[in-house]
Amino acid sequence: MTQRRVLIHIVTFNSAETIVKCIEHASSQQGFSLGETLVIRVTDNASQDGTLEHLKALERHGIEVHANAHNLGFCGAHNQGAAKCIAGGFDAMLVLNPDVGLSERCLLEMCEALSDSGRVGIVTPKLLRAASDLSPLSSGTIDAAGMVLTSSLRHFDRGSGEADSGAYDTPQAVFGATGACLLISRACVQDVALPDRISDEPVWRIYPQLREGSLQRVRLFDEAFFAYREDADLSWRAGRLGWTCVYTPAARATHVRVVTPERRATLPQLLNRLSVRNRFLLQFNNWDLSSGMTSLLNGIVLRNLLVVAGVVLRERTSLPGLWEALRLRPRARSIYWSTRRAPAKNEIV
């Protein structure tokens, strides 16, 4: 494998509990030299819990730190990293959560999978559930083995919550990668980033802080999502544009999982609202009849009716999410028509 130059980009938001351990793992990757073939950049989204104090100490060890004055969300902040990837001439960018611990060969294995084919644009590792210190749980529980999209247009992390019994030890193409840890090639970043003709004005009416510095970001992630489901959107768009996402189990990492479907009732209202809104944005951005009649019936009709009914009858705090989705729909369909150069290749199961 030709030596690659990789940017690890981490976005923090009140991440003081795990960021130091995360950096320790990230800076100890076999086959890379920190500051030369490997650059670690942390972008902080206006944390208030002491995260910045930890990051200032890490700067002395060669870690780059950028502090945003406002919270730009997962998408806006990682799009700053995408701009760094392009401008800095990196071969690939590792999108990494501050609650993920990489094994020593994780990045090397992911880079080897990325080099297998010119159309492999995204690589996702085997993620195992972790304790707060990023050590794997003694139960050996899978957190994610790639992502699948069902006929009801719900996306799930493969194997999530299952014992690591070897069922997910085969490398294979998958629908997508979790945003907690994904490697994307520079060529893929450039190809799948939203084109300049897509206006962000509708997004800025909801998130005015995103207007400032927008020209200095590369829109790898759709900033209308802000956070949550943006990884599924990126994966679906990349697949529609002919890129393949590969799951490589030889690359291993641990992840502190907080958000799971079964915990929905205990999650913050804001997160549930984003979940509702972004479910519809995901479809507006990507779905068409080439996804199949089954997805039309199970996803567009039946599942969406259930979601709307659930919001109206039980979770009315998410009603603004439905309204925001409708406001953003014209822009979303512009994204669909602007990123429709290849037939959909994503597998819907």
C-alpha positions, 0 to 999 in steps of 0.5 A: 500500500502506498503511504497515505497522508491522513487527517483525523478530524474530531469534533468536540462538544462538552467532551471533557470526559473522553477526549484525552483518551481518544487523542491517546489512541488516535496519536498511536496509530501504527504506520503513521508519523504524527505531524507528517503522515498523520495530522490530528485536528480537533474542532470544538463547538463552544464547549462549556465543560472544560474540554478546551482546557484539555485541548490547550494542553494537547496542543503542546503534543502536536495536536491542532485545535480550532475553537468555534465561537458558536455550536456549528453542529456535527455537520458544520464543524466536520465540514471545516475539517473537510476544507482542511482535508482538501486545502492541506492535500491529504489523501483521506480524512478520518471522521472521528467521535471524541468517544471512540478509541482506535486500536493501534492498527485501525487506521492502517487497516482502513487505509488498506481497504480504501486502496483496494479500488478507485471507487471505494470511497468510504471505509467503516471499522468494527466498533465495539461498545466501550466503557467511559474510559474507552476500554471495550466492555467485558461482554464483547458487544458490537456497536456497529459493523457498518450500516444497513437501510431497510425497506421502511427507510430506517437505517441501523448499525449492523450487529448493534447490541449483539455479542461479538461472536464472529458473525461480522468478521467478513469484509464486505460492501455495506450501505454506509458508515456510522459518523462515529468513525469513518474514513473517506478519501479526498476524491470522494470528499470532492465528489460528494460535497454539495455543489455551490449552486445549492443555497444554504439560506433556508438552513441559516434561517434555522441555524443563523450561526452557520452563515458566518464562515460558510465559504470556508467550509466544504459541505461534505455533510448537509448542514441542514441536518446539524446533527443526527442521521447525517452519516446515513445521508452522506452514505446514501448520496455517495452510493448514488454517485457510484461510490462504495462503502466497505466494512473492514472488521480487521480495523477495530475501535471502541465507542461509548454508545449513548443514542439507541432506538430503545432509549428514545423515551429518555432522550432529550427532546431536541434530539428526538425532534432532530431525529424526526426532522432528519428522517424526512430530510434523508428521504427528500435528499435521496429517495426515488422510485429506483429504491423500489416499490417496497420502500415506497409502500413500507417507508414513504407511506406506512412508516412515515404515517406512523411517525407523523401519527406518533408525533401528533399523538404522543411526542408533540415536542417534535412537531417543530421538526415536521414543520422544519422538514417541510420548510427545507424540502425544496432545498432538499429536492434541489440536492437530490437533482444536483447529485443524481449522476449515477443510478442508486447502488445502495442496498436496501434490505 
